[in-house]
Amino acid sequence: MAKNQTPGRPADPCTLVIFGASGDLTRRLLMPTLYHLAAGGMLADRFSVIGVARSELSDDELRRRAADGIDTFAGVDPKQATCAWLLDRLSYVAGAFDDAKTYRNLAAKIEACGKARGGSANVLFYLATPPAAFGPIIGHLGKAGLARHADGWRRVIIEKPFGTDLASAQALNASILAVFAEPQIYRIDHYLGKETVQNILALRFANGLFESLWNRDRIDHVQITVAETLTVGTRGKFYDGVGALRDMVPNHLFQLLSLVAMEPPARLDAESVRAEKAKLLRAVQLFTPESAMHEAVRGQYAAGAVEGKKIDAYRRAPDIAPGSATETYVALRLAIDNWRWAGVPFYLRTGKALGARCTEVAIKFKEAPFTLFRDTPVAQLAENFVVIRIQPDESIALQFNAKVPGPRLVLDGVRMDFNYRDYFDAVPTTGYETLIYDCMIGDNTLFQQAEEVEAAWRIVQAVLDDWREAPARDLALYPAGSEGPPEAEDMLARDGRQWRPILRQSA
């Protein structure tokens, strides 16, 4: 029987200031997220929103854009009363992000909203802007005296990408920490808002069945896959200067890695959880110039077909430089230097224009001795996996061996599935609801601290350096709609292992 989610208390009264309020992120994700929170009774009555952007918009024009975003992307038929409640709390400030006047006008608007909603001085700043604007916005908030207030809290949410390499991440951290203290900073990664990702902690630490096996004695290797069918689309100008490694690995994939591999925290609070995640990332072996060439694979999609649709090669997409060597696929082999994981390889891969959409963590257990079954008609035992599927379907599967019905002892691999939609009432979400709510109540457990960010970039820096020095060397092409470049298969084959198929969703 499906079960309802447990309700939480309404968030603290606050004003949410969205820099980049006229952009796509606000329309597609933030406004539907706020609607879902309002519909669930999770926003305080003294809640308000101030949009900030360069565009000359009136309050009513911002409200119309917000209503369109809710209607289009909320995933439900919006309740008119809830929409009216939320839209009535929206207002707008027009101005350039590098203009001090914008922040004087913003300060006046924040004060007016606070008075209109009962005097709350709590403010949550959301930087839904290109990364180049992060530094100027933070600096001006500090100069305008908006980063702190004696009568309420001030917090800031920063979207990815958080830097483009180790040096830029360190510089960005330094500029932000010069204005805001670490507990005020919420570096957001929407993957950590997904229920299945959060459930990794429950699966590991609330079940003795799994925690006792979660180590080098029982686990052969771990695979983390984020496969996309999407191409670069219209994001060519941005993507060609970033690539798959910067776009996905130091944030999404390393967050999954740290949750799967970290040690049990002393308590389930932000300080304890984030300390263990940072400790795990520090334990990952750093690439050397030599290992970067053999334990990192980069690929780029060529022409092909995805789900029956013809796809042009990456280099023919709009705004892509001729002969571009930017990778759209990356696979890494990582080793972790600690007691729990010594000798257990972690394989990470992500790519665009692949044959199926699939995000999963697959834990491969060591094989049982085959001796007992050598006289049976079984060539080999099926592999034992625990598979945590994050998208497109949220589920956890256990793959093991069982006897085939009949008079003879014949074994075959079988699979048991736990699907969230079968057991819990699923409600449409954007993936941001939990994260925005946590910001409002001051819980930064699911957000990266500076140490995590820098540790992640430190791991991949040698790979970035190697690819920068030889931009076209070892760039493997793969047909759109495939599993990726064969060189990624070769990397596992050298270890006597193989990737789980992307195309066979039921595997």
Secondary structure, DSSP 8 states (H G I E B T S, - for coil): --B-----------EEEEETTTSHHIIIIIHHHHHHHHHTT-S-TT-EEEEEESS---HHHHHHHHHHHHHHHSSS---HHHHHHHHTTEEEEE--TT-HHHHHHHHHHHHHHHHHTTS---EEEEE-S-GGGHHHHHHHHHHTT-S-BTTB-EEEEE-S---SSHHHHHHHHHHHHTTS-GGGEEE--GGGGSHHHHHHHHHHHS-HHHHTT-STTTEEEEEEEEE-----TT-HHHHTTTHHHHHHIIIIIHHHHHHHH----SSSSHHHHHHHHHHHHHHB----HHHHHHSEEEEEEESEEETTEEE--GGGSTT--TT----SEEEEEE-B-STTTTT--EEEEEESSBSS-EEEEEEEE----SGGGTTSS-SS----EEEEEEESS-EEEEEEEEE-SSSS--EEEEEEEEEHHHHB------S-HHHHHHHHHT--TTSB-HHHHHHHHHHHHHHHHHHHHSTTTTEEEEETTBS--HHHHHHHHTTT-----SS-TT-
